[in-house]
């Protein structure tokens, strides 16, 4: 198992390969990390998902739709708010990145919206989401409602 520590050049190369669509590799690995360990019954769905991500990751129409929805519906970019009391106390300018102002009240909507748009493009009949404290489920349900796909949380 590789160490979690990576040199900056190794991290940059891993990111370059990811953005270029070279990862995951044929074995489902992201460089020295991970792999696909899933029940056989899920493999066809995971392969369709992988193909879809590779097809749409650099598709200008998909990216344009995602960016437009993030701006008009989610409310991105969210505001930066200066925190003068903390700035004075800590001797540095402190700002809060106000992800709480995004639609559904957290950053989770950013990922959920991209996944819902991808699911729609792939012809998904429904999306099933898990959630812990609930915000991921709320974001997924909202994103699916936005793109017209039923969601089970």
N, C-alpha and C positions, 0 to 999 in steps of 0.2 A: 504494500500500500504506500503510495507516495506521500510525502510530507505535505501538509497544508501550506507550508511556507514555500513561496515561489519568488524567484528573482523578478525584478520589474520587467526585464526583457522577456522572460518566460510568460508572464501575465499578459504582456502586450501581444505576443505571438498567439497565445490562446484566444484572446479577444479578436484578433484579426481573423483567425481561422473560423471562429464562430460567426462573425459578421459576414464573412465571405461565403458562408453556407457549407463549409467543409466539415462541420461538426454537427451532430455526432457522426462518428465514423461508421463503417459497416457493422461493427460490433456494438454500436450504441454507446460508445464512450466519448467523453468530452476531454480529449487529451489524456492525461494520466488519471482522470477522475471518472468515477461512476460507471455506468453501464445500464443496461435495461434488464432488470430482474422482475419479470412479470409473469403471471399465469399464462399458459399457452392460449387460453380463450380470449385474452386481451390483445395478443400480438397483432392480429389483423387490424384492429382499431388503432393501435399505436403506430402501425406502419402507415395507415391512411393519414393520421395526424402528422407524422414526420414528413410525408410527401407534401402535405398541405402547407406546412410551415416553410419548407424549402421552396415551394412554388410561390408563396405570397410574401415572404419576408422582404423581397426586393421589388415586388410588383408596385409600380407607381400608383395605380388606381386604388389598390388596397391601402397603401400608406397615406394617400391623399384623404381617403374616407376616414381612416383612423385619426389623422391629425385634425380634420375638420370636426369630428365628433368630440374629440378631447377638448377642443377649444370651445365649441358652441354648447355642448351638452354637459360635459364634466366641469368646465370652468377653468381649464388650464390656459396659461400657466397660473398657478395659485400665487397669492401675494406673499411678499416678504414683509414682516412687521418688525420694526425696530423695538428693542427692549431696553429702554434707557436706564431703568433701575439696575438690571443685571449688567449692562455695559459699564455703568459707573462702579458697581461692586467688584467686577472682575477685571477692570482696566482694559477692556477690549470692546469693540463694537459687536454687540450680539443681536442677531436677527432670528426670528422664528419663520420657518417655511410653513405657511399656513395650509397644509394639506387638509385640515379640518373644514376648509371652505369648499373643497371639491364636492361634487354631487355625491351623495351617500355619506359624506363626512369623514372620509379617510382616503389614503393612497390606493387602497385595494381596487377601486374602480378603474384605475389606469390599466391594470393587467386584465381585469375581468372584461372590459370593453373590447380589448384586442382579441381575447379568446372567443368572445361571443361573435364578433365579426368574422373570425376565422371559421367558427362552427357553422355559421350561416353559409359562407362560401363553400364549405365542404358538404353542404346539404344535410347537416345534422337535424334529426327530428326532435331532439330535446337535449338539454344539458343537465347533468347531475353534478351538484357541488357539495363538498363537505365544508363544515365550518366549526370553529372552536367557540370563540366568544360571540360570533354572529355576524361580524362586519363583512367577512368574505362572502357569506351567504347572501347578505343584503346586496352587496355589490354585484354578485353574479346574477341574482334575480333581476336587479334593475337593468343590467346590461342586456340580459336576454330579452326582457320586455321591450327594451329600446329597439332591438333588431328583429323582434317577432318570433322568438324561439321559446317554447315552453321550458321551464326550469324546475327541477326538483332539488330542494335543499335538505 
